Amino acid sequence: MAPREPQKARRAAPKKKTAANQLASAVERLESKISVLQTERDKLKSDLKAALARIGELEAAQTDAANRIDWVIDSLHSILEEKA
């Protein structure tokens, strides 16, 4: 006679979620993701606004520096012309 395999412990079958519970759970997960994405979008908007302001400041500083260099060059030309 062949030895019998010990009986496996039976587990209670997991309760199946109802369609309404599944839908509610899915909606909750989606709402959570939407909230996270909205927060990230708002932060990115803020970062973009700050970056654009900084770009404006840098462009203004570059223009000022170029104007000063032009002024110095013109001044040096004037001095050289006066000596000649």
N, CA and C atoms as an extended XYZ file, in Angstrom:
252
Properties=species:S:1:pos:R:3:atomname:S:1:resname:S:1:resid:I:1 pbc="F F F"
N         0.824       -1.169        0.000 N   MET     1
C         0.000        0.000        0.000 CA  MET     1
C         0.877        1.244        0.000 C   MET     1
N         0.514        2.194       -0.811 N   ALA     2
C         1.285        3.423       -0.939 CA  ALA     2
C         0.999        4.333        0.235 C   ALA     2
N         2.043        5.024        0.725 N   PRO     3
C         1.812        5.934        1.855 CA  PRO     3
C         0.945        7.114        1.403 C   PRO     3
N         0.080        7.534        2.273 N   ARG     4
C        -0.823        8.654        1.984 CA  ARG     4
C        -0.113        9.971        2.218 C   ARG     4
N        -0.423       10.895        1.352 N   GLU     5
C         0.117       12.230        1.546 CA  GLU     5
C        -0.678       12.908        2.645 C   GLU     5
N         0.007       13.637        3.509 N   PRO     6
C        -0.752       14.329        4.557 CA  PRO     6
C        -1.704       15.348        3.908 C   PRO     6
N        -2.824       15.494        4.528 N   GLN     7
C        -3.808       16.432        3.992 CA  GLN     7
C        -3.313       17.863        4.165 C   GLN     7
N        -3.497       18.629        3.100 N   LYS     8
C        -3.093       20.030        3.148 CA  LYS     8
C        -4.116       20.816        3.946 C   LYS     8
N        -3.602       21.784        4.686 N   ALA     9
C        -4.508       22.643        5.446 CA  ALA     9
C        -5.287       23.484        4.453 C   ALA     9
N        -6.547       23.536        4.629 N   ARG    10
C        -7.391       24.323        3.729 CA  ARG    10
C        -7.554       25.720        4.298 C   ARG    10
N        -7.393       26.641        3.409 N   ARG    11
C        -7.583       28.029        3.807 CA  ARG    11
C        -8.957       28.459        3.329 C   ARG    11
N        -9.487       29.392        4.061 N   ALA    12
C       -10.776       29.931        3.649 CA  ALA    12
C       -10.547       30.729        2.368 C   ALA    12
N       -11.416       30.588        1.438 N   ALA    13
C       -11.296       31.307        0.174 CA  ALA    13
C       -11.403       32.803        0.451 C   ALA    13
N       -10.528       33.579       -0.158 N   PRO    14
C       -10.615       35.016        0.077 CA  PRO    14
C       -11.947       35.547       -0.432 C   PRO    14
N       -12.460       36.489        0.338 N   LYS    15
C       -13.736       37.074       -0.063 CA  LYS    15
C       -13.528       37.912       -1.306 C   LYS    15
N       -14.377       37.711       -2.263 N   LYS    16
C       -14.274       38.482       -3.482 CA  LYS    16
C       -14.892       39.847       -3.252 C   LYS    16
N       -14.181       40.840       -3.754 N   LYS    17
C       -14.717       42.187       -3.625 CA  LYS    17
C       -15.895       42.337       -4.570 C   LYS    17
N       -16.824       43.050       -4.121 N   THR    18
C       -17.955       43.311       -4.999 CA  THR    18
C       -17.531       44.330       -6.034 C   THR    18
N       -18.252       44.422       -7.093 N   ALA    19
C       -17.922       45.363       -8.161 CA  ALA    19
C       -17.899       46.791       -7.628 C   ALA    19
N       -18.827       47.105       -6.728 N   ALA    20
C       -18.889       48.453       -6.164 CA  ALA    20
C       -17.640       48.744       -5.336 C   ALA    20
N       -17.180       47.747       -4.555 N   ASN    21
C       -15.971       47.937       -3.747 CA  ASN    21
C       -14.748       48.112       -4.636 C   ASN    21
N       -14.688       47.316       -5.698 N   GLN    22
C       -13.560       47.429       -6.618 CA  GLN    22
C       -13.545       48.808       -7.278 C   GLN    22
N       -14.703       49.269       -7.685 N   LEU    23
C       -14.800       50.571       -8.329 CA  LEU    23
C       -14.418       51.683       -7.349 C   LEU    23
N       -14.921       51.585       -6.134 N   ALA    24
C       -14.601       52.596       -5.128 CA  ALA    24
C       -13.101       52.611       -4.840 C   ALA    24
N       -12.495       51.442       -4.778 N   SER    25
C       -11.065       51.344       -4.531 CA  SER    25
C       -10.277       51.948       -5.696 C   SER    25
N       -10.698       51.666       -6.916 N   ALA    26
C       -10.020       52.211       -8.089 CA  ALA    26
C       -10.152       53.727       -8.129 C   ALA    26
N       -11.319       54.239       -7.817 N   VAL    27
C       -11.543       55.686       -7.812 CA  VAL    27
C       -10.663       56.346       -6.755 C   VAL    27
N       -10.561       55.711       -5.607 N   GLU    28
C        -9.736       56.263       -4.530 CA  GLU    28
C        -8.266       56.326       -4.949 C   GLU    28
N        -7.772       55.273       -5.588 N   ARG    29
C        -6.381       55.266       -6.053 CA  ARG    29
C        -6.156       56.353       -7.104 C   ARG    29
N        -7.099       56.493       -8.019 N   LEU    30
C        -6.974       57.508       -9.061 CA  LEU    30
C        -7.011       58.920       -8.480 C   LEU    30
N        -7.883       59.139       -7.514 N   GLU    31
C        -7.957       60.462       -6.877 CA  GLU    31
C        -6.648       60.780       -6.163 C   GLU    31
N        -6.042       59.773       -5.558 N   SER    32
C        -4.759       59.966       -4.885 CA  SER    32
C        -3.684       60.339       -5.909 C   SER    32
N        -3.660       59.636       -7.025 N   LYS    33
C        -2.681       59.942       -8.068 CA  LYS    33
C        -2.908       61.339       -8.631 C   LYS    33
N        -4.164       61.709       -8.827 N   ILE    34
C        -4.489       63.043       -9.338 CA  ILE    34
C        -3.970       64.109       -8.385 C   ILE    34
N        -4.177       63.893       -7.100 N   SER    35
C        -3.716       64.860       -6.097 CA  SER    35
C        -2.202       65.021       -6.155 C   SER    35
N        -1.487       63.914       -6.254 N   VAL    36
C        -0.026       63.958       -6.329 CA  VAL    36
C         0.406       64.694       -7.592 C   VAL    36
N        -0.231       64.384       -8.725 N   LEU    37
C         0.124       65.024       -9.984 CA  LEU    37
C        -0.178       66.521       -9.964 C   LEU    37
N        -1.284       66.908       -9.336 N   GLN    38
C        -1.612       68.333       -9.243 CA  GLN    38
C        -0.578       69.070       -8.404 C   GLN    38
N        -0.143       68.463       -7.332 N   THR    39
C         0.885       69.065       -6.486 CA  THR    39
C         2.189       69.222       -7.268 C   THR    39
N         2.557       68.175       -8.005 N   GLU    40
C         3.772       68.240       -8.801 CA  GLU    40
C         3.654       69.309       -9.893 C   GLU    40
N         2.477       69.391      -10.543 N   ARG    41
C         2.256       70.398      -11.581 CA  ARG    41
C         2.410       71.805      -11.009 C   ARG    41
N         1.823       72.040       -9.836 N   ASP    42
C         1.906       73.360       -9.213 CA  ASP    42
C         3.352       73.725       -8.881 C   ASP    42
N         4.122       72.744       -8.402 N   LYS    43
C         5.530       72.994       -8.092 CA  LYS    43
C         6.301       73.308       -9.370 C   LYS    43
N         6.033       72.566      -10.428 N   LEU    44
C         6.716       72.816      -11.696 CA  LEU    44
C         6.361       74.192      -12.256 C   LEU    44
N         5.097       74.605      -12.109 N   LYS    45
C         4.702       75.947      -12.555 CA  LYS    45
C         5.485       77.012      -11.798 C   LYS    45
N         5.601       76.819      -10.504 N   SER    46
C         6.333       77.764       -9.662 CA  SER    46
C         7.809       77.803      -10.057 C   SER    46
N         8.400       76.628      -10.277 N   ASP    47
C         9.801       76.560      -10.679 CA  ASP    47
C        10.010       77.241      -12.030 C   ASP    47
N         9.080       77.039      -12.954 N   LEU    48
C         9.189       77.660      -14.271 CA  LEU    48
C         9.110       79.178      -14.165 C   LEU    48
N         8.204       79.663      -13.331 N   LYS    49
C         8.061       81.106      -13.153 CA  LYS    49
C         9.352       81.701      -12.591 C   LYS    49
N         9.936       81.023      -11.611 N   ALA    50
C        11.193       81.495      -11.017 CA  ALA    50
C        12.326       81.450      -12.046 C   ALA    50
N        12.370       80.399      -12.838 N   ALA    51
C        13.427       80.271      -13.848 CA  ALA    51
C        13.299       81.358      -14.909 C   ALA    51
N        12.079       81.649      -15.339 N   LEU    52
C        11.879       82.700      -16.332 CA  LEU    52
C        12.289       84.068      -15.782 C   LEU    52
N        11.987       84.306      -14.516 N   ALA    53
C        12.396       85.571      -13.892 CA  ALA    53
C        13.921       85.655      -13.845 C   ALA    53
N        14.557       84.553      -13.482 N   ARG    54
C        16.025       84.533      -13.408 CA  ARG    54
C        16.637       84.744      -14.790 C   ARG    54
N        16.049       84.144      -15.812 N   ILE    55
C        16.537       84.331      -17.180 CA  ILE    55
C        16.454       85.805      -17.570 C   ILE    55
N        15.354       86.445      -17.209 N   GLY    56
C        15.214       87.877      -17.486 CA  GLY    56
C        16.295       88.694      -16.810 C   GLY    56
N        16.595       88.374      -15.549 N   GLU    57
C        17.638       89.083      -14.822 CA  GLU    57
C        19.003       88.881      -15.480 C   GLU    57
N        19.289       87.657      -15.885 N   LEU    58
C        20.575       87.366      -16.514 CA  LEU    58
C        20.710       88.065      -17.864 C   LEU    58
N        19.627       88.103      -18.621 N   GLU    59
C        19.664       88.801      -19.912 CA  GLU    59
C        19.904       90.298      -19.712 C   GLU    59
N        19.262       90.863      -18.701 N   ALA    60
C        19.466       92.288      -18.409 CA  ALA    60
C        20.915       92.547      -17.988 C   ALA    60
N        21.475       91.673      -17.159 N   ALA    61
C        22.862       91.830      -16.719 CA  ALA    61
C        23.820       91.702      -17.905 C   ALA    61
N        23.516       90.790      -18.816 N   GLN    62
C        24.363       90.615      -20.003 CA  GLN    62
C        24.311       91.860      -20.894 C   GLN    62
N        23.131       92.416      -21.060 N   THR    63
C        22.978       93.627      -21.862 CA  THR    63
C        23.739       94.785      -21.225 C   THR    63
N        23.623       94.925      -19.894 N   ASP    64
C        24.353       95.989      -19.191 CA  ASP    64
C        25.859       95.825      -19.365 C   ASP    64
N        26.351       94.592      -19.227 N   ALA    65
C        27.787       94.349      -19.375 CA  ALA    65
C        28.242       94.682      -20.791 C   ALA    65
N        27.488       94.283      -21.794 N   ALA    66
C        27.849       94.580      -23.191 CA  ALA    66
C        27.863       96.089      -23.429 C   ALA    66
N        26.876       96.790      -22.867 N   ASN    67
C        26.829       98.247      -23.025 CA  ASN    67
C        28.036       98.922      -22.368 C   ASN    67
N        28.416       98.440      -21.197 N   ARG    68
C        29.579       99.021      -20.516 CA  ARG    68
C        30.856       98.767      -21.295 C   ARG    68
N        30.990       97.570      -21.838 N   ILE    69
C        32.175       97.253      -22.648 CA  ILE    69
C        32.223       98.163      -23.872 C   ILE    69
N        31.081       98.342      -24.523 N   ASP    70
C        31.023       99.240      -25.681 CA  ASP    70
C        31.420      100.664      -25.286 C   ASP    70
N        30.941      101.107      -24.137 N   TRP    71
C        31.251      102.460      -23.670 CA  TRP    71
C        32.754      102.600      -23.433 C   TRP    71
N        33.367      101.590      -22.794 N   VAL    72
C        34.806      101.642      -22.524 CA  VAL    72
C        35.587      101.666      -23.832 C   VAL    72
N        35.182      100.837      -24.791 N   ILE    73
C        35.875      100.812      -26.081 CA  ILE    73
C        35.752      102.162      -26.778 C   ILE    73
N        34.545      102.733      -26.764 N   ASP    74
C        34.350      104.054      -27.373 CA  ASP    74
C        35.209      105.112      -26.669 C   ASP    74
N        35.282      105.041      -25.349 N   SER    75
C        36.100      105.994      -24.594 CA  SER    75
C        37.576      105.859      -24.963 C   SER    75
N        38.044      104.625      -25.074 N   LEU    76
C        39.446      104.412      -25.451 CA  LEU    76
C        39.723      104.928      -26.865 C   LEU    76
N        38.787      104.709      -27.783 N   HIS    77
C        38.950      105.247      -29.147 CA  HIS    77
C        39.022      106.763      -29.118 C   HIS    77
N        38.191      107.382      -28.318 N   SER    78
C        38.195      108.850      -28.218 CA  SER    78
C        39.520      109.357      -27.687 C   SER    78
N        40.047      108.681      -26.661 N   ILE    79
C        41.337      109.085      -26.079 CA  ILE    79
C        42.447      108.943      -27.113 C   ILE    79
N        42.437      107.826      -27.837 N   LEU    80
C        43.463      107.599      -28.859 CA  LEU    80
C        43.363      108.625      -29.988 C   LEU    80
N        42.160      109.009      -30.374 N   GLU    81
C        41.967      110.012      -31.423 CA  GLU    81
C        42.451      111.385      -30.980 C   GLU    81
N        42.252      111.704      -29.683 N   GLU    82
C        42.695      112.990      -29.162 CA  GLU    82
C        44.219      113.066      -29.150 C   GLU    82
N        44.883      111.971      -28.890 N   LYS    83
C        46.351      111.944      -28.830 CA  LYS    83
C        46.953      111.956      -30.234 C   LYS    83
N        46.197      111.534      -31.198 N   ALA    84
C        46.757      111.452      -32.546 CA  ALA    84
C        46.763      112.750      -33.263 C   ALA    84
